[in-house]
Amino acid sequence: MIAVMFSAAVLLPREGRNQSGRVHQHLTARRDTGCECGGGQLCTHLPLVMIDTKGQEIPGLPTGERDWFGQALYTRAEDGSPAVGVSIAVVDGREKNNHPTDKPDFETNCQIHIHGNSSRRFSKLSYGLRFMDEEGHNRKIPVMGMAAHHEWVLNGPVLDKTLLRNYMWYNIAGEIMDYAPNVRFCELMINGEYQGVYLMTENITNGGEERLNLSINVKGAEGIGYLLRWDRPTEAELQSVRDIYAYSERICQTRQDIAIRYPGADKLTKEVAKNIELDYSAFEKALFSYDYNTEAYGYRNWIDVDNFVDYFLINEFTKNLDAGSYSTYLYKEVGEKFRLCVWDFNNACDNYQEQETGLEGFSMVDRAWFFMLFKDEAFVRQVLKRYEQLRETFFSEEYLSNYVDETIAYLGPAVSRNNERWNVKWEGLVPAERNLHSYEEAVEQLKNWMQGRGEWLDEYIHTLKQYSHPSRNKVYNP
């Protein structure tokens, strides 16, 4: 594995904050080498997260009702808020296994709610966390070697029976792109009850050098750093930017909103919101116009093209069907151009719940902004060149297969504990014959699919040229 990691590292890096310092937990943390505790309590080499809800139900379960926008409604706390206050402790011994009775690395108050969309219907839930101090203010804390922040997500893989997809592809994206969320495996207990293997994940938000550098200056668009989310309408949760998504809606035939994710409601003044709206609107006007590929007025004045190329290839290689439709994050740091950030690979690599995603075909070329980008021959050439680089490194069969094997070896007995806790049923995919019968089969499916997908792309990646051919785009390229 070391040789494979080294060969991947020879890829010429993009300039970015995480490029040289990405931590892959399975390569740096200790494995389970046994313990002398006697086995009377949970004993794990993974970090251990313990939550005490103080007798409260965690809100966020679907009620079965919808609001007047047609969006699902979720349970709330007794006071009507979407989260409840709990206490959380993390035990993360670097030199020995972790136990519920060990002294925690830290304890803190925390606001918690059930996180996700379709995953809220699963028995194993995911949770959004906000660390708080005694006065109720945000409290930034470093977690499991990740940079200090107050916002985190505890992702509980359910549909992904391998437990690997998010961990693997966040880390690979973090090697390839300027930024991707950091992530660590852990095991979770709520009110003393074991909940299985989880992924402690950085939420995509402002955080300075090791997250996104999104500062705010209300004096003009050039002084604003902000984060947008392309997703289902989110009127109740986030400040929606209704007026600026009409270009994409009209041309790409989507039903999603572009909503402001950062700044949050406490900092999002009308002036800041208007400046963000004007800035983003100017970008889309440039992209969805006849001048879209010109030097003076075109999209290259607005986006980090390398970033968009990498985002496309990561999500296209994995056939991540949600990318460009749901949970799609676009950010702009102060003085920089627009960039995309990856999110949520649980449905990737032929694990989409509602339909099979075979080895063939392209899924990203008509999504969001790529609908226009692929009309430009220069953009397509850049995609093809970058694919050849990645296929020799992070997308190579050897690298990906070894990554899976080494990660499973690191997880060790935690996989069995998780599967026993949830009495894992090998179901959830449609049609039913897609469902597998064991953890070993699930892993083999993932590895075989990635191998087959790479082989298909090797043969057909150059057919992407058709999308920029002059005969197809006369109206845009007179």
C-alpha positions in Angstrom: 0.0 0.0 0.0 2.8 2.4 0.8 4.1 2.1 -2.8 0.7 2.7 -4.2 0.2 5.8 -2.1 3.7 7.1 -3.2 2.9 6.5 -6.9 -0.3 8.4 -6.5 1.5 11.3 -4.9 3.6 12.0 -8.0 0.5 13.6 -9.6 1.2 17.3 -10.0 -0.9 18.8 -7.2 -3.3 21.7 -7.5 -2.3 24.5 -5.3 -4.4 24.2 -2.2 -4.5 24.1 1.6 -5.0 20.3 2.0 -2.9 19.0 -0.8 0.2 18.1 1.2 -1.3 17.4 4.6 -4.3 15.2 4.0 -4.7 12.7 6.8 -6.0 9.2 5.9 -7.0 7.7 9.2 -6.5 4.1 8.1 -2.8 4.9 7.2 -1.9 6.9 10.3 -4.0 5.6 13.3 -3.2 2.5 15.2 -5.1 -0.7 14.4 -6.8 -3.0 17.0 -3.9 -5.0 18.5 -5.9 -6.3 21.4 -6.6 -5.0 24.9 -6.3 -6.3 28.5 -9.6 -4.8 29.6 -11.3 -8.2 30.0 -14.1 -7.5 27.6 -16.7 -6.3 30.1 -17.5 -3.2 28.1 -17.1 -1.8 24.6 -13.4 -1.9 23.6 -12.5 -0.3 20.4 -9.4 1.1 18.7 -11.6 3.7 16.9 -12.4 7.0 18.6 -15.5 6.6 20.8 -18.3 9.2 20.8 -20.8 9.2 23.7 -23.9 11.3 23.7 -26.3 11.8 26.7 -29.6 13.2 25.5 -30.8 13.9 29.1 -34.0 12.0 28.5 -34.9 13.9 25.4 -35.9 12.6 22.0 -33.6 13.9 19.2 -35.8 15.8 16.8 -35.7 15.6 13.0 -37.8 12.4 12.2 -40.3 12.7 9.3 -43.8 13.4 10.5 -45.4 12.2 7.2 -46.7 15.7 6.6 -45.6 18.4 4.2 -45.5 22.2 4.2 -47.1 24.4 1.5 -43.9 24.2 -0.5 -44.3 20.4 -0.7 -41.3 19.8 1.6 -41.4 17.1 4.3 -41.9 18.2 7.9 -39.9 16.8 10.7 -40.4 16.4 14.5 -39.2 19.2 16.7 -38.2 19.6 20.3 -40.8 20.4 23.0 -40.0 24.1 22.7 -40.5 24.0 18.9 -36.8 24.2 18.0 -35.2 21.9 15.4 -32.5 20.7 17.9 -32.1 19.8 21.5 -29.3 20.4 24.0 -27.3 17.3 25.0 -23.8 16.5 26.3 -21.2 14.9 24.2 -17.8 13.3 25.1 -15.1 11.9 22.8 -12.6 9.3 24.0 -9.6 9.1 21.5 -6.6 7.3 23.0 -3.8 7.2 20.5 -1.8 4.5 22.2 -4.5 2.1 23.5 -8.1 1.0 22.9 -11.0 3.2 24.0 -13.7 2.4 26.5 -16.8 4.2 27.8 -15.2 4.5 31.3 -12.0 6.1 30.0 -11.3 9.8 30.6 -12.6 11.7 27.5 -10.4 13.9 25.4 -13.2 16.5 25.8 -16.8 17.0 26.9 -19.1 19.8 25.9 -22.6 20.9 25.6 -24.0 20.3 22.1 -27.1 21.0 20.0 -28.1 17.9 18.1 -30.7 17.1 15.4 -31.2 14.2 12.9 -29.4 15.0 9.7 -30.0 14.2 6.1 -32.9 13.8 3.7 -33.9 10.2 2.7 -31.6 8.9 5.4 -34.0 10.1 8.1 -36.2 7.1 7.3 -33.5 4.6 8.1 -33.2 2.9 11.5 -29.5 4.0 11.8 -29.7 7.7 11.8 -27.2 10.5 11.1 -26.8 13.6 13.3 -25.9 17.2 12.9 -23.9 18.6 15.9 -23.2 22.1 17.1 -20.8 22.4 20.0 -21.8 25.0 22.6 -20.3 26.6 25.7 -22.0 27.1 29.0 -23.4 30.5 27.8 -24.9 28.9 24.7 -22.3 30.3 22.3 -20.6 28.3 19.6 -17.6 26.4 20.9 -14.8 25.4 18.5 -13.1 22.1 19.4 -10.6 20.0 17.5 -12.0 16.5 17.0 -10.0 13.3 16.3 -7.1 15.3 14.8 -9.3 17.5 12.7 -9.1 21.3 13.0 -11.3 23.0 15.6 -14.8 23.9 14.7 -18.3 23.9 16.3 -20.2 22.3 13.4 -19.9 18.6 12.7 -21.9 15.7 11.1 -22.1 12.2 12.5 -22.8 10.2 9.4 -24.2 6.7 9.9 -23.7 4.6 6.8 -26.7 2.4 6.2 -27.4 2.0 2.5 -23.6 1.8 2.0 -23.1 -1.7 3.5 -19.3 -1.4 3.0 -19.2 1.7 5.3 -16.4 3.0 3.0 -17.8 5.2 0.3 -17.9 8.6 2.0 -14.6 8.0 3.9 -12.8 6.9 0.7 -14.0 9.5 -1.7 -13.8 12.5 0.7 -10.2 11.6 1.2 -9.4 11.0 -2.4 -11.1 14.3 -3.3 -9.1 16.0 -0.6 -5.9 14.8 -2.3 -7.1 16.0 -5.8 -8.9 19.2 -5.0 -8.3 22.4 -3.1 -10.7 21.4 -0.3 -12.8 18.4 0.7 -14.3 17.7 4.1 -12.1 15.8 6.5 -13.5 12.7 8.0 -12.7 10.1 10.7 -14.2 6.7 11.6 -15.5 6.4 15.1 -18.0 4.4 17.1 -21.1 5.9 18.7 -23.0 5.4 22.0 -26.2 7.2 22.8 -27.5 7.0 26.4 -25.2 4.1 27.0 -26.4 2.1 24.0 -24.1 1.1 21.2 -25.0 2.6 17.8 -22.3 1.2 15.5 -19.6 2.7 13.2 -20.0 6.3 12.2 -18.1 8.9 10.3 -17.3 12.2 12.2 -17.3 14.6 9.3 -16.5 18.3 8.9 -19.5 20.3 7.9 -18.9 22.5 4.8 -18.7 25.9 6.3 -16.4 28.8 7.2 -13.3 27.9 9.2 -10.1 29.7 8.1 -7.0 28.0 6.9 -8.1 24.4 7.3 -11.7 24.8 6.1 -13.1 27.5 3.8 -11.9 31.1 4.3 -15.2 32.9 4.0 -14.9 36.4 5.5 -17.6 39.1 5.1 -17.3 42.7 4.0 -20.6 44.4 3.2 -19.0 47.1 1.1 -19.2 45.1 -2.2 -19.2 41.7 -3.8 -15.4 41.6 -4.1 -15.2 41.6 -0.3 -17.6 38.7 0.4 -16.8 35.1 1.0 -19.8 32.9 0.9 -21.2 29.4 0.5 -24.2 28.4 -1.6 -26.1 25.1 -1.6 -27.9 23.7 -4.6 -30.6 21.4 -3.2 -34.3 20.9 -2.6 -36.1 24.1 -1.6 -35.1 24.9 1.9 -37.3 27.9 2.8 -37.7 26.9 6.5 -34.0 26.1 7.1 -31.9 28.6 5.1 -32.1 32.0 3.5 -33.2 31.1 0.0 -31.9 33.0 -3.0 -35.0 32.6 -5.2 -34.2 35.3 -7.7 -30.8 34.0 -8.9 -31.4 30.4 -9.7 -33.8 31.1 -12.6 -31.1 30.8 -15.3 -30.3 27.2 -14.3 -33.9 26.4 -13.7 -34.9 27.6 -17.1 -32.1 26.0 -19.1 -31.4 22.8 -17.1 -35.0 22.1 -16.2 -34.3 21.6 -12.5 -36.5 22.1 -9.5 -33.7 22.9 -7.0 -32.9 26.1 -5.2 -29.7 27.9 -4.7 -29.7 28.8 -1.0 -27.2 30.8 1.0 -25.5 28.4 3.5 -22.9 30.8 4.8 -23.2 33.5 6.1 -25.8 32.2 8.5 -28.9 34.0 9.6 -27.1 35.8 12.4 -24.7 37.5 10.0 -26.7 37.6 6.8 -27.9 41.2 6.6 -30.0 42.4 3.7 -27.1 44.2 2.2 -24.8 41.1 2.3 -27.6 38.9 0.9 -28.1 41.4 -2.0 -24.4 41.6 -2.8 -24.2 37.8 -2.9 -27.3 37.7 -5.1 -25.8 40.2 -7.5 -22.4 38.4 -7.6 -23.8 35.0 -8.2 -26.3 36.3 -10.7 -23.5 38.0 -12.7 -21.7 34.6 -12.9 -24.7 32.7 -14.2 -25.5 35.5 -16.7 -22.0 35.1 -18.1 -22.2 31.3 -18.2 -25.7 31.1 -19.8 -25.1 33.6 -22.6 -23.7 33.6 -26.1 -20.5 35.1 -24.7 -20.0 32.2 -22.3 -16.6 31.2 -23.7 -15.2 34.5 -24.7 -12.0 35.9 -23.0 -13.6 39.2 -22.1 -17.0 38.1 -20.7 -16.9 34.3 -20.4 -17.1 31.8 -17.5 -13.4 31.6 -17.0 -13.5 35.0 -15.4 -15.8 33.6 -12.7 -14.8 30.0 -11.9 -11.7 28.0 -10.9 -11.8 25.8 -14.0 -9.4 23.2 -12.5 -11.7 22.8 -9.6 -14.8 22.3 -11.8 -12.9 19.8 -13.9 -11.9 17.8 -10.8 -15.4 17.9 -9.4 -16.8 16.6 -12.6 -14.4 13.7 -12.9 -14.7 12.6 -9.2 -18.5 12.5 -9.4 -18.5 11.1 -12.9 -16.1 8.3 -12.1 -18.2 7.3 -9.1 -21.5 8.0 -10.9 -22.6 10.0 -8.0 -26.1 10.9 -9.3 -26.9 13.4 -6.5 -24.0 15.6 -7.5 -25.2 18.7 -9.5 -28.8 18.0 -8.3 -28.8 17.7 -4.6 -26.4 18.6 -1.8 -24.2 20.5 -4.3 -22.0 23.1 -2.6 -20.5 26.2 -4.4 -18.2 28.6 -2.6 -16.3 31.7 -3.2 -13.5 32.8 -0.9 -12.6 36.5 -0.7 -10.9 37.7 -3.8 -11.1 34.2 -5.5 -13.3 32.5 -8.1 -16.1 30.1 -7.6 -15.2 26.5 -6.6 -17.3 23.4 -5.9 -17.0 21.1 -2.9 -17.8 17.3 -3.0 -20.5 16.0 -0.6 -22.2 12.6 0.0 -21.0 9.5 -1.8 -23.2 7.0 0.0 -25.2 6.5 -3.2 -22.2 6.4 -5.5 -20.6 3.4 -7.3 -23.9 1.7 -8.2 -25.4 2.2 -4.7 -28.3 4.5 -5.7 -31.4 3.3 -3.9 -34.0 3.9 -6.6 -32.2 2.7 -9.7 -29.2 0.8 -11.0 -26.3 3.0 -12.1 -24.5 0.8 -14.6 -20.9 1.1 -15.8 -21.8 2.9 -19.0 -22.8 6.4 -19.8 -22.2 9.9 -18.4 -24.4 11.5 -15.7 -22.9 14.9 -15.1 -22.8 16.6 -18.5 -26.2 18.1 -18.3 -26.2 19.0 -14.6 -26.2 22.5 -13.3 -23.4 24.5 -14.8 -21.8 21.7 -16.7 -24.6 21.9 -19.3 -22.9 25.0 -20.6 -19.3 24.2 -19.8 -19.3 21.1 -22.0 -20.2 23.3 -25.0 -16.7 24.7 -24.8 -14.0 22.6 -26.6 -11.3 24.0 -24.4 -13.1 22.8 -21.3 -13.6 19.3 -22.7 -9.9 19.1 -23.6 -9.0 20.0 -20.1 -11.3 17.3 -18.7 -9.7 14.6 -21.0 -6.2 15.6 -20.1 -7.0 15.6 -16.4 -8.7 12.2 -16.6 -5.5 10.7 -18.0 -3.5 12.1 -15.1 -6.0 10.8 -12.5 -6.3 7.4 -14.1 -2.6 6.9 -13.6 -2.8 7.9 -10.0 -5.9 8.2 -7.7 -8.2 6.6 -10.2 -6.0 3.6 -11.0 -7.4 0.1 -10.3 -4.4 -0.7 -8.0 -4.8 2.4 -5.9 -8.6 2.1 -5.4 -8.5 -1.7 -4.7 -5.7 -1.2 -2.1 -7.5 1.7 -0.6 -10.5 -0.5 0.1 -8.5 -3.4 1.4 -6.4 -1.3 3.7 -9.4 0.6 5.1 -11.2 -2.7 5.9 -8.1 -4.0 7.6 -8.0 -0.8 9.7 -11.7 -1.1 10.7 -11.1 -4.7 11.9 -13.7 -6.0 14.4 -15.7 -2.7 14.3 -17.4 -3.9 11.1 -18.8 -7.0 12.8 -19.9 -5.0 15.8 -21.8 -2.5 13.6 -23.5 -5.3 11.5 -24.5 -7.2 14.7 -25.9 -4.0 16.3 -28.2 -3.3 13.3 -28.8 -6.9 12.4 -27.9 -5.7 8.9 -30.5 -6.7 6.4 -29.2 -6.9 2.8 -31.9 -4.9 1.3 -32.8 -1.3 0.4 -31.9 -1.3 -3.3 -34.4 -1.4 -6.2 -35.0 -3.7 -7.9 -34.6 -6.4 -5.2 -32.1 -8.5 -7.1 -29.5 -5.7 -6.8 -29.2 -6.4 -3.0 -26.3 -8.4 -1.8 -26.0 -11.1 0.8 -22.9 -10.4 2.9 -20.3 -7.7 3.8 -17.8 -9.6 1.6 -20.1 -9.4 -1.4 -20.7 -5.7 -0.8 -17.0 -5.0 -0.8 -16.4 -7.1 -3.9 -19.3 -5.3 -5.7 -17.7 -1.9 -4.9 -14.2 -3.0 -6.1 -15.6 -4.7 -9.2 -17.7 -1.7 -10.1 -14.9 0.8 -9.8 -12.7 -1.4 -11.9 -15.4 -1.8 -14.6 -16.2 1.9 -14.5 -12.6 2.8 -15.1 -12.3 0.4 -18.0 -15.5 1.8 -19.6 -14.2 5.4 -19.2 -10.9 4.5 -20.7 -12.6 3.4 -23.8 -15.3 6.1 -24.1 -14.1 9.2 -22.2 -13.2 10.8 -25.5 -16.8 10.7 -26.7 -17.3 13.7 -24.4 -16.0 15.7 -27.4 -19.5 15.3 -29.0 -20.9 17.8 -26.4 -18.7 20.6 -27.7 -18.7 19.7 -31.4 -19.5 22.8 -33.5 -22.4 21.0 -35.3 -24.1 20.6 -31.9 -23.6 24.1 -30.7 -24.1 26.4 -33.7 -26.5 28.6 -31.8 -24.0 29.1 -29.0 -20.8 29.2 -31.1 -21.7 31.2 -34.2 
